[in-house]
Amino acid sequence: MGVYEAKVAWSRGDQPFLDKRYSRAHSWTFD
């Protein structure tokens, strides 16, 4: 059986994580 990896990166730019909410802006990377 094969092994697959995926990475999801969320983008907040320079905004501090004070509101405890995630932006919907994200990217997926598959290997």
CHARMM internal coordinates of N, CA and C (Angstrom, degrees):
IC EDIT
DIST 1 N 1 CA 1.4538
DIST 1 CA 1 C 1.5269
ANGL 1 N 1 CA 1 C 108.64
DIST 1 C 2 N 1.3220
ANGL 1 CA 1 C 2 N 117.90
DIHE 1 N 1 CA 1 C 2 N 139.10
DIST 2 N 2 CA 1.4635
ANGL 1 C 2 N 2 CA 122.67
DIHE 1 CA 1 C 2 N 2 CA -177.73
DIST 2 CA 2 C 1.5204
ANGL 2 N 2 CA 2 C 112.80
DIHE 1 C 2 N 2 CA 2 C -78.65
DIST 2 C 3 N 1.3096
ANGL 2 CA 2 C 3 N 114.33
DIHE 2 N 2 CA 2 C 3 N 160.42
DIST 3 N 3 CA 1.4660
ANGL 2 C 3 N 3 CA 121.62
DIHE 2 CA 2 C 3 N 3 CA 176.34
DIST 3 CA 3 C 1.5227
ANGL 3 N 3 CA 3 C 107.44
DIHE 2 C 3 N 3 CA 3 C -112.06
DIST 3 C 4 N 1.3140
ANGL 3 CA 3 C 4 N 117.16
DIHE 3 N 3 CA 3 C 4 N 130.05
DIST 4 N 4 CA 1.4578
ANGL 3 C 4 N 4 CA 122.44
DIHE 3 CA 3 C 4 N 4 CA -178.26
DIST 4 CA 4 C 1.5186
ANGL 4 N 4 CA 4 C 109.20
DIHE 3 C 4 N 4 CA 4 C -126.26
DIST 4 C 5 N 1.3214
ANGL 4 CA 4 C 5 N 116.52
DIHE 4 N 4 CA 4 C 5 N 147.96
DIST 5 N 5 CA 1.4594
ANGL 4 C 5 N 5 CA 121.43
DIHE 4 CA 4 C 5 N 5 CA 177.67
DIST 5 CA 5 C 1.5172
ANGL 5 N 5 CA 5 C 109.64
DIHE 4 C 5 N 5 CA 5 C -127.77
DIST 5 C 6 N 1.3264
ANGL 5 CA 5 C 6 N 115.69
DIHE 5 N 5 CA 5 C 6 N 146.80
DIST 6 N 6 CA 1.4597
ANGL 5 C 6 N 6 CA 121.99
DIHE 5 CA 5 C 6 N 6 CA 173.38
DIST 6 CA 6 C 1.5196
ANGL 6 N 6 CA 6 C 107.80
DIHE 5 C 6 N 6 CA 6 C -136.94
DIST 6 C 7 N 1.3134
ANGL 6 CA 6 C 7 N 116.02
DIHE 6 N 6 CA 6 C 7 N 141.53
DIST 7 N 7 CA 1.4630
ANGL 6 C 7 N 7 CA 121.56
DIHE 6 CA 6 C 7 N 7 CA 178.29
DIST 7 CA 7 C 1.5219
ANGL 7 N 7 CA 7 C 107.68
DIHE 6 C 7 N 7 CA 7 C -123.58
DIST 7 C 8 N 1.3286
ANGL 7 CA 7 C 8 N 116.64
DIHE 7 N 7 CA 7 C 8 N 129.93
DIST 8 N 8 CA 1.4551
ANGL 7 C 8 N 8 CA 122.25
DIHE 7 CA 7 C 8 N 8 CA 176.39
DIST 8 CA 8 C 1.5210
ANGL 8 N 8 CA 8 C 107.19
DIHE 7 C 8 N 8 CA 8 C -114.34
DIST 8 C 9 N 1.3332
ANGL 8 CA 8 C 9 N 116.86
DIHE 8 N 8 CA 8 C 9 N 123.65
DIST 9 N 9 CA 1.4651
ANGL 8 C 9 N 9 CA 121.67
DIHE 8 CA 8 C 9 N 9 CA -178.99
DIST 9 CA 9 C 1.5229
ANGL 9 N 9 CA 9 C 109.06
DIHE 8 C 9 N 9 CA 9 C -117.45
DIST 9 C 10 N 1.3266
ANGL 9 CA 9 C 10 N 116.73
DIHE 9 N 9 CA 9 C 10 N 122.45
DIST 10 N 10 CA 1.4549
ANGL 9 C 10 N 10 CA 121.82
DIHE 9 CA 9 C 10 N 10 CA 177.65
DIST 10 CA 10 C 1.5143
ANGL 10 N 10 CA 10 C 109.52
DIHE 9 C 10 N 10 CA 10 C -90.96
DIST 10 C 11 N 1.3238
ANGL 10 CA 10 C 11 N 116.04
DIHE 10 N 10 CA 10 C 11 N 142.46
DIST 11 N 11 CA 1.4665
ANGL 10 C 11 N 11 CA 121.70
DIHE 10 CA 10 C 11 N 11 CA -177.40
DIST 11 CA 11 C 1.5241
ANGL 11 N 11 CA 11 C 110.53
DIHE 10 C 11 N 11 CA 11 C -110.06
DIST 11 C 12 N 1.3277
ANGL 11 CA 11 C 12 N 115.97
DIHE 11 N 11 CA 11 C 12 N 121.77
DIST 12 N 12 CA 1.4606
ANGL 11 C 12 N 12 CA 120.77
DIHE 11 CA 11 C 12 N 12 CA 173.96
DIST 12 CA 12 C 1.5231
ANGL 12 N 12 CA 12 C 111.01
DIHE 11 C 12 N 12 CA 12 C -119.60
DIST 12 C 13 N 1.3128
ANGL 12 CA 12 C 13 N 117.19
DIHE 12 N 12 CA 12 C 13 N -4.44
DIST 13 N 13 CA 1.4574
ANGL 12 C 13 N 13 CA 119.64
DIHE 12 CA 12 C 13 N 13 CA -178.24
DIST 13 CA 13 C 1.5187
ANGL 13 N 13 CA 13 C 110.35
DIHE 12 C 13 N 13 CA 13 C 65.31
DIST 13 C 14 N 1.3180
ANGL 13 CA 13 C 14 N 116.93
DIHE 13 N 13 CA 13 C 14 N -134.04
DIST 14 N 14 CA 1.4676
ANGL 13 C 14 N 14 CA 122.07
DIHE 13 CA 13 C 14 N 14 CA -179.40
DIST 14 CA 14 C 1.5230
ANGL 14 N 14 CA 14 C 112.86
DIHE 13 C 14 N 14 CA 14 C -91.45
DIST 14 C 15 N 1.3235
ANGL 14 CA 14 C 15 N 117.82
DIHE 14 N 14 CA 14 C 15 N 3.60
DIST 15 N 15 CA 1.4594
ANGL 14 C 15 N 15 CA 120.84
DIHE 14 CA 14 C 15 N 15 CA -177.59
DIST 15 CA 15 C 1.5249
ANGL 15 N 15 CA 15 C 110.81
DIHE 14 C 15 N 15 CA 15 C -70.01
DIST 15 C 16 N 1.3303
ANGL 15 CA 15 C 16 N 117.78
DIHE 15 N 15 CA 15 C 16 N 129.80
DIST 16 N 16 CA 1.4697
ANGL 15 C 16 N 16 CA 119.61
DIHE 15 CA 15 C 16 N 16 CA 175.72
DIST 16 CA 16 C 1.5329
ANGL 16 N 16 CA 16 C 110.19
DIHE 15 C 16 N 16 CA 16 C -70.90
DIST 16 C 17 N 1.3166
ANGL 16 CA 16 C 17 N 116.49
DIHE 16 N 16 CA 16 C 17 N 152.66
DIST 17 N 17 CA 1.4689
ANGL 16 C 17 N 17 CA 121.33
DIHE 16 CA 16 C 17 N 17 CA -178.53
DIST 17 CA 17 C 1.5270
ANGL 17 N 17 CA 17 C 109.19
DIHE 16 C 17 N 17 CA 17 C -88.82
DIST 17 C 18 N 1.3364
ANGL 17 CA 17 C 18 N 115.82
DIHE 17 N 17 CA 17 C 18 N 67.69
DIST 18 N 18 CA 1.4637
ANGL 17 C 18 N 18 CA 120.82
DIHE 17 CA 17 C 18 N 18 CA -178.50
DIST 18 CA 18 C 1.5226
ANGL 18 N 18 CA 18 C 112.15
DIHE 17 C 18 N 18 CA 18 C -100.79
DIST 18 C 19 N 1.3258
ANGL 18 CA 18 C 19 N 117.72
DIHE 18 N 18 CA 18 C 19 N -26.03
DIST 19 N 19 CA 1.4676
ANGL 18 C 19 N 19 CA 120.45
DIHE 18 CA 18 C 19 N 19 CA -178.02
DIST 19 CA 19 C 1.5261
ANGL 19 N 19 CA 19 C 112.62
DIHE 18 C 19 N 19 CA 19 C -85.18
DIST 19 C 20 N 1.3384
ANGL 19 CA 19 C 20 N 117.24
DIHE 19 N 19 CA 19 C 20 N -4.31
DIST 20 N 20 CA 1.4658
ANGL 19 C 20 N 20 CA 123.24
DIHE 19 CA 19 C 20 N 20 CA 178.79
DIST 20 CA 20 C 1.5255
ANGL 20 N 20 CA 20 C 112.14
DIHE 19 C 20 N 20 CA 20 C 55.30
DIST 20 C 21 N 1.3340
ANGL 20 CA 20 C 21 N 116.47
DIHE 20 N 20 CA 20 C 21 N 36.33
DIST 21 N 21 CA 1.4619
ANGL 20 C 21 N 21 CA 122.51
DIHE 20 CA 20 C 21 N 21 CA 176.14
DIST 21 CA 21 C 1.5165
ANGL 21 N 21 CA 21 C 108.26
DIHE 20 C 21 N 21 CA 21 C -127.27
DIST 21 C 22 N 1.3154
ANGL 21 CA 21 C 22 N 116.14
DIHE 21 N 21 CA 21 C 22 N 143.11
DIST 22 N 22 CA 1.4530
ANGL 21 C 22 N 22 CA 121.54
DIHE 21 CA 21 C 22 N 22 CA 179.25
DIST 22 CA 22 C 1.5267
ANGL 22 N 22 CA 22 C 109.72
DIHE 21 C 22 N 22 CA 22 C -94.16
DIST 22 C 23 N 1.3146
ANGL 22 CA 22 C 23 N 115.71
DIHE 22 N 22 CA 22 C 23 N 139.35
DIST 23 N 23 CA 1.4550
ANGL 22 C 23 N 23 CA 121.33
DIHE 22 CA 22 C 23 N 23 CA 173.36
DIST 23 CA 23 C 1.5274
ANGL 23 N 23 CA 23 C 108.63
DIHE 22 C 23 N 23 CA 23 C -70.83
DIST 23 C 24 N 1.3170
ANGL 23 CA 23 C 24 N 116.46
DIHE 23 N 23 CA 23 C 24 N 152.82
DIST 24 N 24 CA 1.4692
ANGL 23 C 24 N 24 CA 119.88
DIHE 23 CA 23 C 24 N 24 CA 176.09
DIST 24 CA 24 C 1.5193
ANGL 24 N 24 CA 24 C 111.68
DIHE 23 C 24 N 24 CA 24 C -80.93
DIST 24 C 25 N 1.3496
ANGL 24 CA 24 C 25 N 117.70
DIHE 24 N 24 CA 24 C 25 N -9.66
DIST 25 N 25 CA 1.4697
ANGL 24 C 25 N 25 CA 121.49
DIHE 24 CA 24 C 25 N 25 CA 179.67
DIST 25 CA 25 C 1.5243
ANGL 25 N 25 CA 25 C 108.97
DIHE 24 C 25 N 25 CA 25 C -74.22
DIST 25 C 26 N 1.3293
ANGL 25 CA 25 C 26 N 116.27
DIHE 25 N 25 CA 25 C 26 N 118.00
DIST 26 N 26 CA 1.4557
ANGL 25 C 26 N 26 CA 120.20
DIHE 25 CA 25 C 26 N 26 CA -178.74
DIST 26 CA 26 C 1.5242
ANGL 26 N 26 CA 26 C 110.21
DIHE 25 C 26 N 26 CA 26 C -154.17
DIST 26 C 27 N 1.3163
ANGL 26 CA 26 C 27 N 115.40
DIHE 26 N 26 CA 26 C 27 N 166.77
DIST 27 N 27 CA 1.4610
ANGL 26 C 27 N 27 CA 121.00
DIHE 26 CA 26 C 27 N 27 CA 176.91
DIST 27 CA 27 C 1.5202
ANGL 27 N 27 CA 27 C 109.50
DIHE 26 C 27 N 27 CA 27 C -135.20
DIST 27 C 28 N 1.3263
ANGL 27 CA 27 C 28 N 115.35
DIHE 27 N 27 CA 27 C 28 N 149.81
DIST 28 N 28 CA 1.4611
ANGL 27 C 28 N 28 CA 122.86
DIHE 27 CA 27 C 28 N 28 CA 178.83
DIST 28 CA 28 C 1.5206
ANGL 28 N 28 CA 28 C 108.97
DIHE 27 C 28 N 28 CA 28 C -111.90
DIST 28 C 29 N 1.3249
ANGL 28 CA 28 C 29 N 116.50
DIHE 28 N 28 CA 28 C 29 N 139.23
DIST 29 N 29 CA 1.4587
ANGL 28 C 29 N 29 CA 122.40
DIHE 28 CA 28 C 29 N 29 CA 174.33
DIST 29 CA 29 C 1.5236
ANGL 29 N 29 CA 29 C 107.91
DIHE 28 C 29 N 29 CA 29 C -129.89
DIST 29 C 30 N 1.3229
ANGL 29 CA 29 C 30 N 116.44
DIHE 29 N 29 CA 29 C 30 N 127.62
DIST 30 N 30 CA 1.4613
ANGL 29 C 30 N 30 CA 121.37
DIHE 29 CA 29 C 30 N 30 CA -179.98
DIST 30 CA 30 C 1.5149
ANGL 30 N 30 CA 30 C 109.78
DIHE 29 C 30 N 30 CA 30 C -112.40
DIST 30 C 31 N 1.3260
ANGL 30 CA 30 C 31 N 116.24
DIHE 30 N 30 CA 30 C 31 N 143.76
DIST 31 N 31 CA 1.4533
ANGL 30 C 31 N 31 CA 121.06
DIHE 30 CA 30 C 31 N 31 CA 177.28
DIST 31 CA 31 C 1.5131
ANGL 31 N 31 CA 31 C 109.48
DIHE 30 C 31 N 31 CA 31 C -126.65
END
COOR INIT
IC SEED 1 N 1 CA 1 C
IC BUILD
